[in-house]
C-alpha cells in the first residue's frame, strides 16, 4: 500500500467514471505501514489524504477496514506479510497493482 498512491489513482478514476459501480472495494497490503505523518507529508493539502490520515489505523498486524464516501468506498488494509493476508481473505479482483 505504501503511501496510498495507487489507492488515490483508483479512487479518482472511480469518481470520474459516470458509469462506475455504486461501490469501490480496495484491498491494500503493507508489511511495513507508514505513520500518519508520512501520509500527510506525501499528500499535503489534499482532502482525500486528510480523510485517510484521520482514519489511519495503528501499525498493528491484521486487517483494518476504513470507509469513505458514506460507505461507498471501502479500503481494506492488511498490515503484515502479504502471503498470510491473501490466505486470510476471500475475494476477486478486477485489477491488481504489483510493486
Secondary structure, DSSP 4 states (H G I P E B T S, - for coil): -TTSHHHHHHHHHHHH-TT--S-EEEEEEESSPPPHHHHHHHTTT-HHHHHHHHHPPPS-SEEEEEEEGGGTEEEEEEES-HHHHHHH-----S-----
